[in-house]
Amino acid sequence: VIYLDNAATSWPKPESVISAALTALRDEGGNPGRGGHRMAIRASRHIAGARSALAELFNIADPARIVLGYNTTWAINLALKGLLRPGDHVVTGSMEHNAIVRPLWSLERQGVAVTKAPTSPTAGLDPDEVRKAILPGTRLVVTGLASNVGGAVSPVADIGAVCRERGIPFLVDAAQGAGSIPIDVAAMGIDLLAGPGHKGLLGPQGTGFLYIAPGLELATLVEGGTGTESMRPEQPAALPERHESGTPNTPGFAGLAAGARFVLETGVGAIGGREAELVGRLHLGLAAIPGVKVFGPPAGAPRSSLLSIQVAGIAPEDVSAILDEAYDMASRAGLHCAPDAHAALGSLGEGLLRLSPGFFTTEAEIDACVAAVSAIARDAAG
Ligand SMILES: Cc1ncc(COP(=O)(O)O)c(C=O)c1O
């Protein structure tokens, strides 16, 4: 299969990820943090390994401030619902994923005010637009590092500087870009970083994380057993336990630790550079096909490793189905859980076809995709 759906979840995974997850399942299946026996201690090491690799990747001084959970959506929900209260104001972008849009929509119903600052489909969220949208009651600024529809990368370090200047916490959704675009929470003024383990960090599905900066205390989404302070009825205040009740996905985090180590050893710069070559080649190839329109930043401009297209005369769902059935190629059609982004791009009706190469994609696969889309466009033109 030619897998061009890495923006949804990355595949293939490095062998080290598969073997770490298998080892955790086969040989080290104790419950981490919930027993003193050796099996439990070995399982705990996987969890600690994931936290320390993430801390190294994102320049997080204290790994205990990284809470491990299911995915980016969970992490964003914890950050938004843990921080915002009725009467607060929040600034976000106008092209965000539903992982931000939907929790904010329900918080609005509880009395939180939301401003969607205009976001450029080619250059992301402009720090000046954020500055203009800030009010005296602004409690949070939240945006994605990169658009999951067009691929535009937002200048998060500049937005972080605006937030620092105004003393407002800054939450970044790093679902697109973590592992390929350098992220330094200290240098970029990021107070809350939500990310997936299963995309650019090359870990298993069902893994994600939230970094919480010192000084920020979030209300809990889930409470229960943490393996600590068990005599007390109230949830412990200490991180990471406060937000990690119940048995974790140990095989998943064992794999995530190995995936994040793979990224550290290969280098975020090398991975991002390789993906830029691949997506650049795809962009040039597709843009040259009559009837194909490429959305998002122009060729050569910064973009995460994805692009979305429209093929004249044929619906994106049908192009995706033909790619799958006739060419054994995985792509994603539709609204990509981001109707606001499609509204900004003018593609809200049928959505678009998204193609997202990963670090392991080859030039031959990119060329095969361009040839397949070219044949589909020719047929659609009659
Ligand atoms: C920009 C963006 N935010 C959030 C998410 C949700 O990520 P997850 O599937 O890890 O919850 C995605 C997933 O596609 C995304 O692209």
Residues whose N, C-alpha, C, O or C-beta is under 5 A from the ligand:
A	BS01	LIG	A7 A8 N71 T72 T73 H97 A99 G144 A146 N148 D173 A175 Q176 P196
